[in-house]
Amino acid sequence: MCVSWLNQLLLSGLSVRNFNGKNLRKCSLTRYCCLPLLLLFLCPFFPGGFCDDFTMVSVPLGFEVNAFDRDKIWVSENGVFAFGFLEIDGDDADGYVVGIKYNLGDKAAKLPVWTVGGGLRVPLNSTFSLDMDGRLVLMKNPSGITLWSSNTSNLGVQKASLLDNGNLVLLSSKNEVLWESFGSPTNTLLPGQSLHYPQTLRAPSTRSISSYYNFVISQTGELKLVWEHNVTYWRSHFSSNEARFDPDGVLGLYDDGNKVVWSVSPKDYGDPSVTLRHLRIDRDGNLRIYSWDNVSHAWKAVWQAVQDQCDVFGSCGLYSVCGYNSSGSICDCLYSDSLEWGISSSAAASGGSGCKKMVDLGNCRLHTSMLTVKQTVLYGLYPSHDFEMFLSETACKDYCSNDTTCIAATSMNDGSGRCTIKRTSFVSGYKTPYISAVSFLKVCSVPQAVAAQGANRHGNAESISSTGGLIAGRASRKKLIGAIALIVLLTISLILSIQILVFWLLYHRRKVKLQTRIPFGKDAQMNPHYSVLIRLSFEEIKELTNNFSNQLGTSVFRGVLPSKTPIVAKVLKDVIISEKEFRVTVSTLSGTHHRNLVSVKGFCFEPANKVLLYEYVPNGSLDKWLFNHKEEHNEQIWQHKLDIALGVARAVAYLHAECQKCITHGNLKLENVLLDENLVPKVTDFGLQDFLMKQAASSSESPSERDIYMLGQMFLQIVTCKREVLGENMQQILEQVSQENKFVGSDSLEAVERIARISFWCMQNQPFLRPSIGEVVKVLEGTLSVDRPPSCIAPRHTEIVTEIEAE
């Protein structure tokens, strides 16, 4: 009765007013004093326990819920869907998400179908409200920071409704839909929901790290399952303008005339007993259609895109391979500490999380050897580009064995002659008894003494006894032969020792002379992919750079390896550091692997000279490109700017959050972002703050917070094409972009506004107001909204500004 009365009040459009007829504002119970919340507090006094099932057709402006009261959920009229603060089971991350889930009784069946900001995690002291200006707002208290908003202010929003189909909508006074959750899907499509370019379904994140798996509709209209941005492991092979998930469970592509050009159907298609379905991309990267089973009260998969889970790229994660047993696909570890080198099963290996990292081949006590793994295909994950050649199985193995940069290789052995070389230790793969491929994994050689002990443990007692009897029968003759052999051996050893000593002296003398003339060995001269970190003398670097004759910037010079591969030498001046600390830092920097980072190739450490060698990036620094295109305003230039900003943010996110040890940059600026031939940004000079003497010891902010500030400053420089951005006004920036280029599309203008907003938040004087680097990336990707910041950025304290300018 209470629920029905509440619904009638809301549908009639009544609002709470005081005796003077004016809208009530703040009150002691909640941020806005609104009828639903007042009734929510009063409802325990009504019979029926309606507080546990807060069913509402619509909520008015001022409605608010908070995480402390997360048990009070807002349920759709048919009772199928619920909205509120949700706890995600089986996840390592803390906090809650805000979104829509099924309301089906069993806890395991209450799956989230849409979440705010693509699964944005929020603390317990957060609130979600429909503000008086018409925006849905997720806010962190008590700071009042807006974590997400629907950006629907001043559109005439009067109420919000959770529809029976699971769509959260904002409505006008005439019940016109002004915003809907169906327009920004997360990882699920509900019946009747469509997907248009550039909308994307992203698999749920793990350990607060965004998933690499996405279900997309490409610009050409083809449906794809992709890993990262460059590996497609499933596609529809048909294209259209719209993908739609129908109530009967059919996923189809529709043309402009609403005609189906491609579709897939679940195995329970046409079953009248099935009333609830959804399409979801799961954590394992597979796309599935689920139906609700009323008998077992559980969700059952009735179709999946990739039938063989091992065909999903990186299905088992790092250092793992996907295999099979009687129950289906399983994940095994690629590397084991036991003497039986090879693929070892591990109960903790599911998803690759329990598998040991590959050994550092540079620290092998002996030489390396090649482990042969039959019926297995390996591939690199980070990066996912394998180098392909056409070699026989034996030649493929020999090539990887002799190439110091090769970690593993796979010979397809199917008659094609394909041999793929992996130059990264971040590998994964799959194995099956029906595949003819053979893989080779480079490992440290097992010491002979240990190998002998292993052999003895598996020896045969009868064989040993028999051999002992044979030796006893021939002992006397062997004594004589042994004495003669000993004399001959000593004589030969003495002669050989003298010869070896003379040869070594001559060789060493010749090698010293050649070192200044040939700075690299045979591998570097013959192999253009040579990437092992190398230590060089200063004389060798002078030869590589032609005595530092080609200067690219301050203390930066271009050089060429013997393999004709260009490199860059950065001379570090006024650096006071021990050799051990220097080598540890350089080793850490060279271990980074990201498409938006410049790789470290080598170094020189001498008391008076310290140099770092980097890969050469052909198109120069970002400032030169940016100011050369200052007068050009077209859609392509703006798209390049947006891609560059996102690439730089992803590089900083990788350094801060994805490396084994957090690496801060300390000097982010346009000159330290280089562009390759495809205008892909590559950040350089990262992690060198420990070397430099210009740091402000009294700075009140952490290095990572300082990186965020400088990142925001760089974003504004990209948008405005100005060096000096302190004091800029965000509204003026957007008006300037709109006036200067009438051909910029609405999507680009929206992206520019996102960059401008997040830039101003990054440049807040108080570090705790700045977003995390993960939030910055999500804003630039368009998966996280950001509230309008203060309109103008004032300069920070004088000493910090001076410090940035000096660097």
C-alpha positions in Angstrom: 0.0 0.0 0.0 2.8 2.3 0.9 4.6 1.6 -2.4 1.5 2.2 -4.5 0.8 5.5 -2.7 4.4 6.6 -3.3 4.2 5.7 -7.0 1.0 7.7 -7.4 2.5 10.8 -5.9 5.5 10.6 -8.1 3.5 10.0 -11.3 1.2 12.9 -10.5 4.3 15.2 -10.5 3.8 16.5 -6.9 6.8 18.3 -5.3 7.6 19.1 -1.7 6.9 22.7 -0.9 6.7 24.7 2.4 3.8 26.7 3.5 4.9 29.7 1.5 4.8 27.7 -1.8 8.6 27.8 -2.4 10.7 24.7 -3.1 12.4 23.3 0.0 16.2 23.2 -0.3 18.7 21.9 2.2 17.5 20.1 5.3 19.0 18.0 8.1 18.2 14.7 6.6 19.9 14.8 3.2 21.4 17.2 0.6 18.0 18.0 -0.9 14.8 17.5 1.0 12.7 15.5 -1.5 9.7 13.4 -1.1 11.2 10.0 -1.9 13.9 10.3 0.7 11.6 11.5 3.4 9.4 8.6 2.7 12.4 6.3 2.7 13.3 7.4 6.2 9.6 7.1 7.3 9.0 3.8 5.6 10.2 1.6 8.6 7.1 2.8 10.4 4.9 1.4 7.6 4.0 -2.3 7.6 5.3 -4.7 4.9 9.0 -3.9 5.1 8.9 -1.7 2.0 12.3 -0.3 2.9 13.9 -3.4 1.6 12.2 -3.1 -1.8 12.2 0.6 -2.6 10.0 0.4 -5.8 9.7 3.7 -7.7 8.5 4.5 -11.2 10.3 7.8 -11.3 12.3 10.1 -9.0 12.2 13.9 -9.1 15.0 16.5 -9.1 16.9 16.4 -5.8 16.7 12.6 -5.4 19.8 11.2 -3.6 21.2 7.9 -2.4 24.4 7.1 -0.6 26.7 4.2 -0.1 26.0 4.0 3.6 22.4 3.2 2.8 23.3 0.8 -0.1 20.7 -1.7 1.0 18.0 0.7 0.0 17.8 0.0 -3.7 15.6 1.6 -6.4 13.7 -1.1 -8.2 12.0 -1.0 -11.6 8.2 -1.3 -11.6 8.3 -4.9 -12.8 10.8 -5.8 -10.1 13.4 -7.2 -12.5 16.1 -4.5 -12.3 17.5 -2.5 -9.3 19.7 0.6 -9.2 22.0 1.6 -6.4 25.5 1.1 -4.9 26.7 -2.4 -5.8 29.3 -4.7 -4.3 31.2 -6.7 -7.0 31.8 -10.3 -5.7 35.1 -12.0 -6.5 37.1 -8.8 -7.2 40.2 -7.7 -5.5 39.4 -4.0 -5.7 38.0 -2.1 -2.7 34.9 0.1 -2.8 31.7 0.0 -4.7 30.3 0.7 -8.1 27.0 2.5 -8.9 24.8 1.0 -11.5 21.9 -1.3 -12.5 21.7 -5.0 -11.7 19.2 -7.9 -11.9 16.9 -8.2 -8.9 16.3 -11.9 -9.0 16.6 -13.2 -5.5 19.8 -15.3 -5.5 22.9 -13.2 -4.9 24.8 -15.0 -7.7 22.1 -14.1 -10.1 22.2 -10.4 -9.4 24.6 -9.5 -12.2 25.4 -5.9 -13.0 24.2 -4.8 -16.5 25.3 -1.2 -16.5 27.7 0.8 -14.2 28.5 4.5 -13.9 31.8 5.4 -15.6 32.4 1.9 -16.9 32.8 0.4 -13.4 34.2 3.4 -11.6 35.1 2.4 -8.0 33.9 4.8 -5.3 34.5 4.8 -1.5 31.8 4.4 1.2 31.3 8.1 1.7 29.9 8.7 -1.8 26.5 9.9 -3.0 24.6 9.6 -6.2 21.9 12.2 -6.9 19.7 13.8 -9.6 20.8 17.4 -9.1 18.4 20.4 -9.4 20.1 21.4 -12.7 19.1 18.0 -14.3 22.4 16.1 -14.0 23.0 12.7 -12.6 26.0 13.2 -10.3 28.3 10.8 -8.5 30.1 12.7 -5.8 32.8 11.9 -3.2 32.3 13.4 0.3 33.2 15.4 2.2 35.5 17.0 -0.4 32.6 17.4 -2.9 34.6 16.2 -5.8 32.4 15.2 -8.8 33.5 11.7 -9.9 31.0 11.4 -12.8 28.1 13.3 -14.2 25.6 12.8 -17.1 26.4 16.3 -18.5 22.7 17.0 -18.9 22.4 20.4 -17.2 20.0 22.9 -18.6 18.4 20.4 -21.0 15.0 20.5 -19.2 15.3 17.3 -17.2 12.5 16.9 -14.7 12.8 13.3 -13.5 14.7 10.0 -13.8 13.1 6.6 -14.4 14.4 3.0 -14.3 12.4 1.3 -17.0 11.2 -2.3 -17.0 13.8 -3.1 -19.8 16.7 -2.0 -17.5 17.2 1.4 -19.2 17.9 4.3 -16.9 16.5 7.4 -18.6 16.2 11.2 -17.8 12.9 12.6 -18.9 11.5 16.1 -19.7 8.2 17.4 -18.4 6.7 15.9 -21.6 8.3 12.5 -20.9 10.8 13.0 -23.8 14.1 10.9 -23.3 16.9 13.4 -22.9 19.6 10.8 -21.8 19.7 7.0 -21.4 22.0 4.4 -20.0 21.5 2.4 -23.2 23.5 5.1 -25.0 26.6 4.4 -23.0 26.8 0.6 -22.5 29.5 -0.9 -20.3 29.9 -4.7 -20.7 26.3 -5.8 -21.4 23.5 -5.4 -24.0 19.9 -5.9 -22.8 17.1 -6.9 -25.2 16.2 -4.1 -27.5 19.6 -2.3 -27.0 21.7 -1.3 -30.0 25.4 -0.7 -30.6 26.6 2.0 -33.0 30.1 3.1 -33.8 32.1 4.1 -31.7 30.3 2.5 -28.8 32.2 -0.4 -27.2 31.6 -3.2 -24.7 34.6 -3.7 -22.4 35.1 -6.8 -20.3 35.0 -6.2 -16.5 38.3 -5.0 -15.0 40.5 -7.0 -12.7 42.5 -5.7 -9.8 41.5 -2.1 -10.7 43.2 -2.5 -14.1 41.2 -1.8 -17.2 40.5 -5.0 -19.2 42.3 -5.4 -22.6 39.2 -7.2 -24.1 36.6 -5.2 -26.1 33.6 -5.9 -28.2 33.4 -3.2 -30.8 31.5 -2.2 -34.0 34.2 -0.8 -36.3 33.9 2.3 -38.4 33.1 0.1 -41.3 30.2 -1.6 -39.3 31.9 -5.0 -38.6 31.5 -6.6 -35.2 34.8 -7.6 -33.6 36.3 -9.0 -30.5 39.7 -7.3 -30.0 42.6 -7.4 -27.5 44.1 -3.9 -26.9 43.6 -2.1 -30.2 45.5 -4.3 -32.7 44.6 -8.0 -32.2 41.3 -9.2 -33.6 40.4 -12.8 -32.5 36.8 -12.9 -33.7 34.7 -11.0 -36.3 31.3 -11.1 -38.0 32.8 -10.8 -41.5 29.7 -8.7 -42.4 29.2 -5.0 -42.0 26.2 -2.7 -41.3 25.2 0.5 -39.6 23.7 -0.9 -36.4 24.1 -4.0 -34.2 21.1 -4.9 -32.1 20.3 -7.5 -29.5 16.7 -8.6 -29.9 14.3 -9.8 -27.1 14.3 -13.3 -28.7 18.1 -13.5 -28.1 19.2 -12.8 -31.6 22.3 -10.6 -32.2 22.1 -9.1 -35.6 23.5 -6.4 -37.9 20.8 -4.2 -39.6 21.0 -1.9 -42.6 19.3 1.4 -43.1 16.1 -0.3 -44.1 16.1 -2.3 -40.8 16.9 -5.5 -42.8 19.1 -8.2 -41.2 22.4 -8.7 -43.0 24.0 -11.0 -40.4 22.8 -12.7 -37.2 23.5 -15.4 -34.6 20.9 -17.1 -32.5 21.0 -18.9 -29.1 20.4 -22.6 -28.8 17.1 -21.9 -26.9 15.8 -19.7 -29.6 12.0 -19.8 -29.7 11.7 -21.3 -26.2 8.6 -19.5 -24.7 9.7 -20.3 -21.2 12.7 -18.0 -21.5 11.8 -14.4 -20.5 15.1 -12.9 -19.6 18.3 -12.7 -21.7 21.4 -10.5 -22.1 24.6 -10.4 -24.1 27.8 -9.9 -22.2 31.6 -9.8 -22.8 33.1 -11.7 -19.9 36.4 -11.3 -18.0 37.9 -14.1 -20.1 37.4 -12.1 -23.3 34.6 -14.2 -24.8 31.2 -12.9 -25.9 28.2 -14.8 -24.7 24.4 -14.8 -24.7 22.8 -15.8 -21.4 19.3 -17.0 -20.6 17.6 -17.1 -17.2 16.6 -20.7 -16.1 13.5 -20.5 -13.9 14.1 -24.1 -12.7 17.7 -23.8 -11.5 17.5 -20.1 -10.8 20.7 -19.4 -12.6 22.1 -17.8 -15.8 23.0 -20.3 -18.5 25.2 -19.5 -21.5 23.3 -20.4 -24.7 25.7 -19.0 -27.3 29.3 -17.9 -27.3 31.3 -16.2 -30.1 34.6 -18.1 -29.7 33.8 -21.8 -29.3 37.3 -22.8 -28.3 38.4 -20.6 -25.3 42.0 -21.2 -26.2 41.4 -19.2 -29.4 40.8 -16.1 -27.3 44.0 -14.0 -27.5 45.9 -14.1 -24.1 43.1 -16.2 -22.6 45.3 -17.6 -19.8 47.4 -14.4 -19.2 51.1 -14.0 -18.8 53.6 -16.9 -18.7 50.7 -19.4 -19.3 49.3 -21.6 -22.0 45.8 -22.7 -22.7 45.3 -26.5 -22.8 42.7 -29.2 -22.3 41.6 -32.0 -20.0 38.5 -34.1 -19.7 36.4 -31.1 -18.4 37.5 -28.7 -21.1 40.1 -25.9 -21.4 42.5 -25.3 -18.6 45.4 -22.9 -18.0 48.9 -24.3 -17.3 52.1 -22.5 -16.4 54.8 -22.1 -19.1 57.7 -22.2 -16.7 58.7 -24.3 -13.7 61.5 -24.3 -11.2 61.8 -28.1 -11.3 64.5 -30.0 -13.2 61.8 -31.2 -15.6 61.9 -28.0 -17.7 58.7 -27.4 -19.6 55.0 -26.8 -19.2 53.8 -27.7 -15.7 50.3 -27.8 -14.6 49.3 -25.5 -11.7 46.0 -25.2 -9.9 46.8 -21.5 -9.4 47.4 -21.0 -13.0 43.9 -20.1 -14.0 44.1 -16.8 -15.9 47.9 -16.9 -15.6 47.8 -15.2 -12.1 49.6 -18.0 -10.4 52.4 -18.5 -12.9 56.0 -17.6 -12.3 57.7 -14.9 -14.3 60.2 -16.0 -17.0 63.8 -16.1 -15.9 66.1 -13.2 -16.7 68.3 -14.8 -19.4 71.0 -12.2 -18.8 71.6 -13.6 -15.4 72.1 -17.2 -16.4 75.1 -18.8 -14.6 75.8 -20.9 -17.7 74.8 -20.6 -21.3 71.2 -20.7 -22.5 69.6 -23.7 -24.1 66.5 -24.2 -26.2 63.5 -26.1 -24.7 61.3 -27.8 -27.3 57.6 -27.8 -26.5 55.6 -29.8 -29.0 52.0 -29.1 -30.2 52.2 -25.6 -28.7 51.9 -22.1 -30.2 53.4 -19.2 -28.3 52.8 -15.5 -28.9 54.0 -12.2 -27.4 51.5 -10.1 -25.3 53.4 -6.9 -24.5 54.0 -6.0 -27.3 51.7 -8.3 -29.3 53.8 -8.0 -32.5 55.7 -11.1 -33.4 58.4 -11.1 -36.0 57.5 -13.6 -38.8 60.0 -15.4 -41.0 59.9 -18.4 -43.4 62.3 -21.1 -42.1 62.3 -24.8 -41.5 61.7 -26.1 -38.0 65.5 -26.7 -37.4 66.4 -23.3 -38.9 63.7 -21.6 -36.8 65.2 -23.1 -33.6 68.8 -22.2 -34.6 67.8 -18.7 -35.5 66.3 -18.0 -32.1 69.2 -19.8 -30.3 71.7 -17.5 -32.0 69.7 -14.3 -31.7 70.3 -12.7 -28.3 67.0 -10.8 -28.5 64.9 -13.9 -29.2 63.0 -15.2 -26.1 60.9 -17.9 -27.8 60.0 -19.0 -31.3 57.2 -21.1 -32.9 57.4 -23.1 -36.1 54.0 -23.8 -37.5 55.2 -27.0 -39.1 52.1 -27.1 -41.4 53.9 -26.8 -44.7 53.8 -23.0 -44.7 57.3 -22.6 -43.3 56.2 -19.8 -41.0 58.5 -19.1 -38.0 57.4 -16.5 -35.5 60.1 -14.9 -33.3 59.1 -13.4 -29.9 61.3 -10.6 -28.6 59.5 -10.2 -25.3 59.4 -12.3 -22.2 55.7 -11.4 -21.7 54.4 -14.5 -23.6 51.3 -16.7 -23.6 50.0 -19.4 -25.9 47.9 -22.5 -26.4 48.5 -26.2 -26.9 46.4 -29.0 -28.4 47.2 -32.6 -29.6 45.7 -31.7 -33.0 48.2 -28.9 -33.9 51.5 -29.6 -35.7 53.3 -26.5 -34.3 56.4 -26.8 -32.3 57.7 -24.0 -30.0 61.1 -23.3 -28.6 61.7 -21.5 -25.3 65.0 -20.1 -24.4 66.0 -21.1 -20.8 69.1 -21.2 -18.7 71.1 -24.4 -19.1 71.0 -26.9 -16.2 74.4 -27.4 -14.4 75.9 -30.7 -15.3 76.3 -31.7 -11.6 72.6 -31.2 -11.0 71.7 -33.0 -14.2 73.8 -36.0 -13.1 72.1 -36.1 -9.7 68.7 -36.1 -11.4 69.8 -39.0 -13.6 71.1 -41.0 -10.6 67.7 -40.5 -8.9 66.1 -42.3 -11.8 68.8 -44.9 -12.3 68.4 -48.6 -12.4 70.0 -50.6 -9.5 70.5 -53.8 -11.5 72.4 -51.9 -14.2 74.7 -50.3 -11.7 75.5 -53.7 -10.1 76.2 -55.3 -13.5 78.6 -52.5 -14.5 80.4 -52.8 -11.1 81.1 -56.5 -11.8 82.5 -55.8 -15.2 84.9 -53.1 -13.9 86.2 -55.4 -11.2 87.0 -58.1 -13.8 89.2 -55.7 -15.8 90.7 -53.7 -13.0 94.4 -54.8 -13.4 94.6 -54.1 -17.1 93.0 -50.6 -16.7 95.5 -49.7 -14.0 98.4 -50.0 -16.5 96.4 -48.2 -19.3 95.5 -45.5 -16.8 99.1 -44.8 -15.8 100.2 -44.5 -19.4 97.2 -42.3 -20.2 98.0 -40.0 -17.2 101.6 -39.4 -18.4 100.4 -38.6 -21.9 97.6 -36.4 -20.7 100.0 -34.3 -18.4 102.4 -33.8 -21.3 99.7 -32.7 -23.7 98.1 -30.5 -21.1 101.3 -28.7 -20.5 101.9 -28.0 -24.2 98.3 -26.9 -24.7 98.4 -24.6 -21.6 101.5 -22.8 -23.0 99.8 -22.4 -26.4 96.6 -21.2 -24.9 98.4 -18.6 -22.8 100.2 -17.2 -25.8 97.1 -17.2 -27.9 95.1 -15.4 -25.2 97.7 -12.7 -24.8 97.8 -12.1 -28.5 94.0 -12.1 -28.7 93.5 -9.8 -25.8 96.0 -7.3 -27.2 94.2 -7.3 -30.6 90.8 -7.0 -28.9 91.9 -3.8 -27.0 93.0 -2.2 -30.2 89.7 -3.1 -32.0 87.4 -1.9 -29.2 87.6 1.7 -30.1 87.1 0.8 -33.8 84.2 -1.7 -33.5 81.9 -0.8 -30.6 79.5 -3.8 -31.0 80.0 -7.5 -31.5 78.7 -9.7 -34.3 75.1 -9.8 -33.0 74.6 -6.1 -33.1 76.3 -5.7 -36.5 74.2 -8.4 -38.2 70.9 -8.0 -36.5 68.9 -4.8 -36.7 66.5 -5.9 -33.9 69.4 -6.2 -31.4 67.8 -4.9 -28.1 69.9 -6.2 -25.2 71.0 -3.5 -22.9 74.7 -2.8 -23.7 77.4 -1.0 -21.8 79.8 1.1 -23.9 82.8 3.2 -23.3 82.7 6.9 -24.0 85.1 6.4 -26.9 82.7 3.9 -28.5 79.8 6.4 -28.1 81.9 9.1 -29.7 82.5 6.8 -32.7 78.8 6.0 -33.0 77.8 9.7 -32.9 80.7 10.8 -35.2 82.2 12.7 -32.3 78.8 14.2 -31.4 78.5 16.1 -34.7 74.7 15.7 -35.2 73.0 17.5 -32.3 69.2 17.0 -31.9 68.7 19.0 -28.7 70.4 20.0 -25.4 72.9 17.2 -24.7 71.1 15.0 -27.2 73.0 13.6 -30.3 72.1 11.3 -33.2 74.2 8.2 -33.9 74.2 5.0 -36.0 74.8 1.4 -34.9 77.0 -0.8 -37.0 73.8 -2.4 -38.2 72.8 1.0 -39.8 70.1 1.4 -37.1 69.8 5.0 -35.9 70.0 5.7 -32.2 70.0 8.7 -29.9 72.7 9.4 -27.2 71.7 11.6 -24.2 74.7 12.9 -22.3 73.9 13.4 -18.6 75.7 16.3 -17.1 76.4 17.1 -13.4 75.3 13.7 -12.3 76.6 12.4 -9.0 75.6 8.8 -8.5 77.3 5.5 -7.7 77.7 3.0 -10.4 75.5 0.5 -8.6 72.6 2.9 -8.3 73.1 4.0 -11.9 73.0 0.5 -13.3 70.0 -0.4 -11.2 68.0 2.6 -12.5 69.0 2.0 -16.1 68.1 -1.7 -15.8 64.7 -0.7 -14.5 64.2 1.8 -17.4 65.2 -0.7 -20.0 62.7 -3.2 -18.7 59.7 -1.0 -19.7 57.8 -2.2 -22.7 55.0 0.1 -24.0 54.2 1.4 -27.5 54.2 5.0 -26.2 57.6 4.9 -24.5 61.0 5.3 -26.1 63.1 2.2 -25.4 66.5 2.3 -23.7 69.2 0.5 -25.7 72.4 1.0 -23.7 74.5 3.2 -21.4 77.9 4.5 -20.6 79.2 4.9 -17.0 82.6 6.4 -16.4 83.6 8.8 -13.6 83.5 11.8 -15.9 81.0 10.6 -18.5 77.5 9.2 -18.2 75.4 8.6 -21.3 72.1 6.8 -22.1 71.3 5.4 -25.5 67.7 5.5 -26.8 65.9 4.3 -29.9 65.7 7.0 -32.6 62.2 8.4 -33.3 62.1 10.0 -36.7 59.5 12.8 -36.6 61.1 14.8 -33.8 59.5 16.3 -30.7 55.9 17.2 -30.2 56.5 21.0 -29.8 57.9 21.2 -33.4 55.0 19.3 -34.9 52.5 21.2 -32.8 53.6 24.7 -33.6 54.2 23.8 -37.3 50.5 23.0 -37.5 49.4 26.0 -35.5 47.5 27.6 -38.3 46.0 24.4 -39.6 42.5 23.6 -38.2 40.9 20.5 -39.7 39.4 17.3 -38.5 42.5 15.2 -39.2 44.8 17.5 -37.2 42.5 17.5 -34.2 42.2 13.7 -34.3 46.0 13.5 -34.3 46.1 15.9 -31.3 43.5 13.7 -29.4 45.4 10.5 -30.2 48.7 12.1 -29.1 47.2 13.2 -25.8 45.7 9.8 -25.1 49.0 8.0 -26.0 51.0 10.2 -23.6 48.4 9.6 -20.8 48.6 5.8 -21.4 52.4 5.9 -21.2 52.3 7.8 -17.8 49.7 5.3 -16.6 51.9 2.4 -17.5 54.9 4.0 -15.7 52.9 4.8 -12.6 50.7 1.7 -12.2 51.8 -1.2 -14.5 55.5 -1.5 -13.9 56.8 -3.6 -11.0 58.0 -0.4 -9.4 56.3 2.9 -9.9 58.4 5.1 -12.3 57.7 8.8 -12.3 58.7 11.1 -15.1 59.5 14.3 -13.3 59.9 16.5 -16.4 56.9 16.0 -18.7 56.9 18.6 -21.4 56.4 18.9 -25.2 60.1 18.4 -25.9 60.1 15.0 -24.1 57.3 13.6 -26.4 58.6 12.3 -29.7 56.5 11.3 -32.7 57.2 8.3 -35.0 56.5 8.0 -38.7 52.8 7.4 -37.9 52.6 10.3 -35.4 52.3 7.8 -32.5 53.7 9.6 -29.4 56.6 8.1 -27.5 57.6 9.6 -24.1 61.3 9.9 -23.4 63.5 11.0 -20.5 61.3 9.2 -18.0 62.6 8.0 -14.6 65.7 10.3 -14.7 64.7 12.5 -11.8 67.1 10.7 -9.5 70.0 11.8 -11.8 69.1 15.5 -12.0 70.2 18.2 -9.5 67.3 20.6 -10.2 64.7 19.1 -8.1 63.0 21.2 -5.5 63.7 19.5 -2.2 60.9 21.4 -0.4 58.1 20.6 -2.8 54.9 19.7 -1.0 53.7 17.3 -3.7 54.8 13.8 -4.6 56.5 13.0 -7.9 53.4 11.3 -9.3 51.2 14.3 -8.3 53.7 16.6 -10.1 53.5 14.4 -13.2 49.7 14.9 -13.2 50.1 18.6 -13.0 52.6 18.7 -15.9 50.4 16.3 -17.9 47.5 18.8 -17.6 49.8 21.7 -18.6 50.9 19.7 -21.7 47.2 18.9 -22.7 46.4 22.6 -22.6 49.4 23.4 -24.8 48.2 20.8 -27.3 44.7 22.2 -27.4 45.6 25.9 -27.5 49.0 25.7 -29.4 50.4 28.1 -26.8 53.5 27.7 -24.6 52.0 29.7 -21.7 48.7 28.3 -20.5 48.6 29.5 -16.9 45.6 31.8 -16.5 43.8 30.3 -19.5 40.0 30.2 -19.3 38.3 26.9 -20.3 35.2 28.5 -21.9 37.4 30.8 -24.0 39.5 27.8 -25.1 36.4 26.0 -26.4 35.0 29.1 -28.1 38.4 29.7 -29.8 38.5 26.1 -31.1 34.9 26.4 -32.4 35.6 29.7 -34.1 39.0 28.8 -35.6 37.7 25.7 -37.3 34.1 25.5 -38.5 34.8 22.0 -40.0 35.5 20.4 -36.6 32.8 17.8 -35.9 30.7 17.5 -32.8 32.6 14.4 -31.7 36.0 16.2 -31.9 34.6 19.2 -30.0 33.3 16.9 -27.3 36.7 15.3 -27.1 38.4 18.7 -26.9 36.1 19.7 -24.1 37.0 16.5 -22.2 40.7 17.2 -22.6 40.2 20.8 -21.5 38.2 19.8 -18.4 40.6 17.1 -17.3 43.5 19.5 -17.9 42.1 22.0 -15.5 41.6 19.4 -12.9 45.1 18.1 -13.3 46.5 21.6 -12.7 44.7 22.2 -9.5 47.1 23.8 -6.9 46.0 21.3 -4.2 47.4 17.9 -5.1 44.5 16.0 -3.5 42.0 17.6 -6.0 43.9 16.2 -9.0 42.6 13.0 -10.6 44.6 9.8 -10.7 46.3 8.8 -13.9 43.8 6.0 -14.4 40.9 8.4 -14.3 42.7 10.7 -16.8 43.0 7.9 -19.3 39.4 6.9 -18.9 38.3 10.5 -19.5 40.3 10.8 -22.6 39.0 7.4 -23.8 35.5 8.7 -23.3 34.5 6.0 -20.7 34.5 8.4 -17.7 32.7 11.8 -17.5 34.3 14.7 -15.6 32.6 17.7 -14.0 33.3 21.2 -15.1 36.4 22.4 -13.1 37.2 26.0 -12.0 37.1 28.1 -15.1 40.7 29.5 -14.8 44.0 28.1 -13.6 46.1 30.4 -11.5 49.9 30.0 -11.2 51.2 27.8 -8.5 53.7 28.9 -5.9 56.5 30.8 -7.4 59.3 28.4 -6.6 57.5 25.4 -8.2 56.7 27.3 -11.4 60.3 28.5 -11.6 61.4 24.9 -11.1 59.3 23.6 -14.1 60.5 26.4 -16.3 64.1 25.7 -15.4 63.8 22.1 -16.4 
